[in-house]
Amino acid sequence: MHTAMTDKSYNDPDMSADRVSHMMIKRWGEPRDLAGACVFLASEMSSYITGQSIYVDGGWTAKGL
């Protein structure tokens, strides 16, 4: 995710390209990309979900390091 904490690697062309190469979606995430998961989890539609990890990472976890 592009946040204040990741700003250094986001703004460095080499570091940024390396990060993007590990993402299936091929772009940095923005905090707004978390909105869908947050709305879903706050809604009645998720009322039967327990103990799950929902990765909102552009495929970083699935593609691996």
N, C-alpha and C positions, 0 to 999 in steps of 0.2 A: 504494500500500500504506500502511496505517496503521502507522507505526513511530514511534520516538522522533524521527526526522528530519522526519517530516511532521506531527507532533503539532500544530504551530501552525495549519496550514491545516485540519486535521481538526476542531479545536475551534472555529474561527471559522465561524459559520453561513454567512456570505456566501462565504467562500473555499471551504468544504466543498461548498456547493451548486454553485459553479462547477466544481469538480473533478468532481463526480458527473455534471454535465451533459455531460461529455466521455466518459463511460463507457457502454457499451452495457448493462452489467449493472446499472447505477444503484445501486451501493453501493461503498463503500471495500473494497479487498482487505485481508485480514489475512494475516500471515505463514503461517498454516496453509493458506491457499489455494495455496501453493507446493508443498505436500506431494505431491500427485498427480504433478506433473511430476518432482519429485525422485525419487520411488519408481520411476516409469517409467524415467527416465534411468539409474538405478542398477541396473535389472533387465536380465535377458537379453533381454527384449522389445525393447529399444532397441539391441541389439548391431549392427545394420546401419545405424544412423543415424550420419552424419558431417557435420560443418560446418553445422549448422542453428541457427537462432534460434527459440526457442520462447517466444512472448510469453505471459506469465501476467499480464495487465493489465486484465482485465474489459472488453476491447474498446476500450481507450484508443487503441491504435495503429490499429486498423481504422477507428474513427470519425474520428480525426484531431483536431487542435487547431483 
